[in-house]
Amino acid sequence: MSPRISRATIESVRQAALASAWVQWRALGVRLTASGRAKWIVDPEALVLVSLALRERERRLEEVLASWARTGSGVLSVQRMKNLQSRYPRQARDRLAEFAQMAVSEGGDYRWRGLAGLTPGPRGRDRTLRDPRPKAWDPAALMIRMRLGIGVGLSADILTYLFSQRGLWASARAIAEATDYSVYSIRRAADKMKEAGLVEGTGRKPVEYRAEPKAWSKVLAQDGDVPPWRHWLQAYAFVADFLAQAEEWGLQAPSAYLLSSRLRDLIEKHQDALRLNRIAPPVASRLPGKEYIAAFEQVAENIARWMTP
């Protein structure tokens, strides 16, 4: 029998990704039932991309995505979506073109024309899933709230990240890793916000920034602390790629050497997902063949536990 990653491990990752997606969509105002609650800031572009990757296995996601393409595309960043899509497998990128076409043709949001394909994605049957004016905002939906109030762009996303740090200083590089904008763009935008008195800056190199949530407490209207940040865009990209490869070639190979080589490539490609989210990667030099495969399965299970709400 050819060496392979167990089906149980693949399904564990898939189900954990779905569970996390459901609680995050609910936090953004989608009317649905989900187990658990989003405990971290929702990254809306990463959520759309992983939902597109999972769409075939969970038809209800078709309705959620169609609803957001029609009524919620305006609070999504097209530029950031362009930045992030290269991290995701081809299938997710193709489906993003369908989402973009629906945002243009049915949502009237012409910012998406550069990403739009020739045909829209599945339209779904339920057009009332998204509540554009929720009575109360979930704390995890802070990025969407900031974009509604300030505008879609770097300023809203920088503020969201800084609020999630709860008064701690953050470097421009750390903000760039979280948002996937360039360090230069972050510095330029954050320096302007500093001039306007919206954030604080250290003034020394490497420059760091912070925004004190207590100073914004009336605007944020939060009960308790702002939810912390998690690097969902990197983690979801790894998960989407892992599941796409499971669909394409079953994560198996004629020999342990060949399978372990493919798995090493996957880890190398998505090393930031593990580094930024503090999930220990397998050490390739110490784990030949079958041992590396077993270590990779452990990483996959750790990712699944990390995503579970």
C-alpha positions in Angstrom: 0.0 0.0 0.0 1.3 3.5 -0.9 2.3 5.8 2.0 -0.3 8.4 2.6 -1.7 11.0 5.0 -4.6 9.4 6.8 -8.1 10.3 5.7 -9.0 10.9 9.3 -6.3 13.6 9.5 -7.5 15.2 6.3 -11.1 15.2 7.5 -10.1 16.6 10.9 -8.5 19.6 9.2 -11.5 20.1 6.8 -14.0 20.0 9.7 -12.0 22.3 11.9 -11.7 24.8 9.0 -15.5 24.7 8.4 -16.2 25.1 12.1 -14.0 28.2 12.3 -15.4 29.6 9.1 -19.0 29.3 10.4 -18.3 31.1 13.7 -16.5 33.9 11.8 -19.3 34.3 9.3 -21.8 34.5 12.2 -19.5 37.2 13.8 -19.8 39.2 10.6 -23.6 39.2 10.8 -24.6 36.2 8.7 -27.7 34.6 10.0 -26.7 31.0 10.7 -26.2 28.5 13.5 -22.7 27.7 14.6 -21.1 26.0 17.5 -18.8 28.3 19.5 -18.0 31.9 19.1 -15.2 33.8 17.3 -12.6 34.6 19.9 -10.2 36.5 17.6 -10.5 39.3 15.1 -12.0 38.1 11.9 -9.9 38.6 8.7 -12.6 39.0 6.1 -10.5 38.5 3.0 -9.0 35.3 4.3 -12.4 34.1 5.4 -13.8 34.6 1.8 -10.8 32.8 0.3 -11.0 29.8 2.6 -14.7 29.6 2.2 -14.3 29.5 -1.6 -11.8 26.7 -1.1 -14.3 24.7 1.1 -17.3 25.5 -1.0 -17.7 22.2 -2.8 -17.8 20.3 0.4 -20.3 22.6 2.2 -23.1 23.8 -0.1 -24.4 26.3 2.5 -21.2 28.3 1.9 -22.4 28.9 -1.6 -25.4 30.9 -0.2 -23.2 32.8 2.3 -20.7 33.8 -0.4 -23.5 34.8 -2.8 -25.1 36.9 -0.2 -21.9 38.7 0.6 -21.1 39.2 -3.1 -24.4 41.0 -3.5 -24.6 43.0 -0.3 -21.2 42.9 1.5 -18.5 43.2 -1.2 -18.2 47.0 -0.4 -16.6 46.3 2.9 -14.0 44.0 1.4 -10.7 45.3 0.2 -10.1 44.4 -3.5 -6.5 45.4 -3.3 -5.9 43.2 -0.3 -7.8 40.3 -2.0 -5.4 40.7 -4.9 -2.5 40.5 -2.6 -3.8 37.4 -0.7 -5.0 35.3 -3.6 -1.6 34.2 -4.7 -1.2 32.3 -1.5 -4.2 30.1 -2.2 -4.5 27.2 -4.6 -5.7 27.7 -8.2 -9.2 26.4 -7.4 -9.8 29.1 -4.8 -8.5 31.7 -7.2 -10.8 30.6 -10.0 -13.8 30.7 -7.6 -12.7 34.2 -6.5 -13.1 35.3 -10.1 -16.7 34.0 -9.9 -17.3 35.8 -6.6 -15.9 39.0 -8.2 -18.2 38.7 -11.2 -21.2 38.4 -8.9 -20.1 41.4 -6.9 -20.0 43.4 -10.2 -23.1 42.0 -11.9 -25.4 41.6 -8.9 -23.8 43.8 -6.2 -23.0 46.7 -8.5 -19.5 47.0 -7.0 -17.3 47.9 -10.0 -14.1 47.8 -7.9 -14.1 44.1 -8.5 -13.9 44.2 -12.4 -10.2 43.5 -12.4 -10.7 40.2 -10.6 -14.0 39.2 -12.2 -14.2 36.2 -14.5 -16.7 35.6 -17.3 -19.4 33.9 -15.2 -20.7 34.4 -11.6 -20.5 31.7 -8.9 -23.4 29.7 -7.6 -26.2 32.1 -6.7 -27.7 30.3 -3.7 -31.3 30.3 -2.8 -31.3 32.4 0.4 -30.7 36.1 -0.3 -31.4 37.2 3.3 -28.4 35.6 5.1 -26.4 38.8 5.7 -27.7 41.5 8.0 -26.1 44.7 6.8 -27.3 46.6 9.9 -26.9 44.3 12.9 -28.4 45.5 16.2 -25.2 44.7 18.0 -21.7 44.2 16.6 -19.8 41.1 17.6 -16.4 42.2 19.0 -14.6 39.9 16.4 -16.1 42.0 13.5 -13.9 45.0 14.4 -12.1 45.1 11.1 -15.5 45.4 9.2 -16.6 48.1 11.7 -13.5 50.2 11.2 -13.8 50.0 7.4 -17.5 51.1 7.6 -16.5 54.1 9.7 -13.1 55.1 8.2 -13.2 53.5 4.8 -11.8 50.4 3.2 -8.0 50.7 3.2 -4.8 50.6 5.2 -5.9 53.0 7.9 -8.8 50.9 9.1 -6.8 47.7 8.9 -3.8 49.2 10.8 -6.1 50.5 13.5 -7.8 47.1 13.8 -4.4 45.3 14.3 -3.1 47.9 16.8 -6.3 47.7 18.8 -5.9 43.9 18.9 -2.5 44.4 20.5 -4.2 46.1 23.5 -1.9 49.0 23.9 1.4 47.2 23.0 3.8 48.6 20.5 3.9 46.9 17.0 6.5 47.3 14.3 5.6 48.2 10.8 6.9 44.8 9.8 4.6 43.0 12.2 1.6 45.0 10.9 2.7 44.2 7.3 2.9 40.4 8.1 -0.6 40.6 9.6 -2.2 42.5 6.8 -0.1 41.5 3.8 0.6 45.1 2.7 4.1 46.2 2.1 6.2 47.6 5.0 6.7 50.8 3.1 2.9 51.3 2.7 2.3 50.6 6.4 4.9 53.1 7.4 3.6 55.8 5.1 0.0 55.3 6.3 0.8 54.9 10.0 3.0 58.0 9.9 0.1 60.1 8.6 -2.2 58.6 11.3 0.5 59.6 13.8 0.5 63.2 12.5 -3.3 63.2 12.9 -3.1 62.0 16.4 -4.9 58.7 15.8 -1.9 56.5 16.8 1.3 56.9 18.7 4.8 56.3 17.2 8.1 55.7 18.8 10.0 58.1 16.5 13.1 55.9 16.5 14.1 53.1 14.2 12.8 50.6 13.7 9.7 52.6 14.2 6.8 51.1 16.2 3.2 52.2 16.6 0.4 51.7 19.0 -3.3 52.7 19.6 -4.6 52.5 23.1 -8.1 50.9 23.1 -9.1 52.6 26.3 -8.7 56.0 24.6 -11.2 54.7 21.9 -13.5 52.9 24.3 -16.6 55.0 23.6 -16.1 54.6 19.8 -15.4 50.8 20.1 -18.3 50.3 22.6 -16.6 47.1 23.7 -17.5 45.1 26.8 -14.1 44.0 27.9 -10.9 43.7 25.9 -10.7 43.9 22.1 -10.2 40.3 20.7 -6.6 39.4 19.9 -5.2 39.0 16.4 -4.6 35.7 14.8 -2.8 35.2 11.5 -5.7 33.6 9.7 -4.6 34.5 6.2 -1.5 32.4 6.4 -3.2 29.5 8.3 -6.1 29.4 5.9 -3.8 29.5 2.9 -1.9 26.4 4.3 -5.2 24.6 5.0 -6.6 25.4 1.5 -3.5 24.2 -0.2 -3.4 21.0 2.0 -7.0 20.2 1.2 -6.5 21.0 -2.5 -3.6 18.5 -2.7 -5.7 15.9 -0.8 -8.3 16.3 -3.5 -5.8 16.3 -6.4 -3.5 13.4 -5.5 -4.8 12.1 -2.2 -1.7 13.1 -0.3 -0.1 9.8 -1.1 2.8 8.7 -3.2 4.5 5.5 -4.4 7.2 5.8 -1.8 7.8 7.3 1.6 10.6 9.3 0.2 8.5 10.9 -2.5 5.6 11.7 -0.2 7.9 13.2 2.5 9.5 15.3 -0.2 6.1 16.7 -1.3 5.1 17.4 2.3 8.4 19.2 2.9 7.6 21.4 -0.1 4.2 22.2 1.4 5.6 23.1 4.8 8.3 25.2 3.1 5.7 27.1 1.1 3.6 27.8 4.1 6.3 28.2 6.8 4.9 31.6 7.8 1.6 29.9 8.8 3.4 27.9 11.4 5.9 30.5 12.5 3.4 33.3 13.0 0.9 31.1 14.8 3.5 29.4 16.9 2.9 25.9 15.6 6.2 23.9 15.6 7.2 22.6 12.1 8.8 19.2 11.6 12.6 19.3 11.4 13.3 17.8 8.0 17.0 17.1 8.7 16.1 14.9 11.6 13.1 13.1 10.2 13.7 10.9 7.1 10.9 9.2 5.1 8.1 7.7 7.2 9.1 9.7 10.3 8.6 13.0 8.5 5.2 11.8 7.3 4.1 11.0 10.9 5.5 14.4 12.0 3.5 16.2 9.3 0.3 14.4 10.4 0.9 15.8 13.8 1.3 19.3 12.4 -2.0 18.9 10.5 -3.7 17.8 13.7 -2.2 20.8 15.6 -3.5 23.1 12.9 -7.0 21.5 13.2 -7.0 22.0 17.0 -5.7 25.6 16.5 -8.7 26.4 14.2 -11.4 24.7 16.3 -13.5 27.4 18.0 
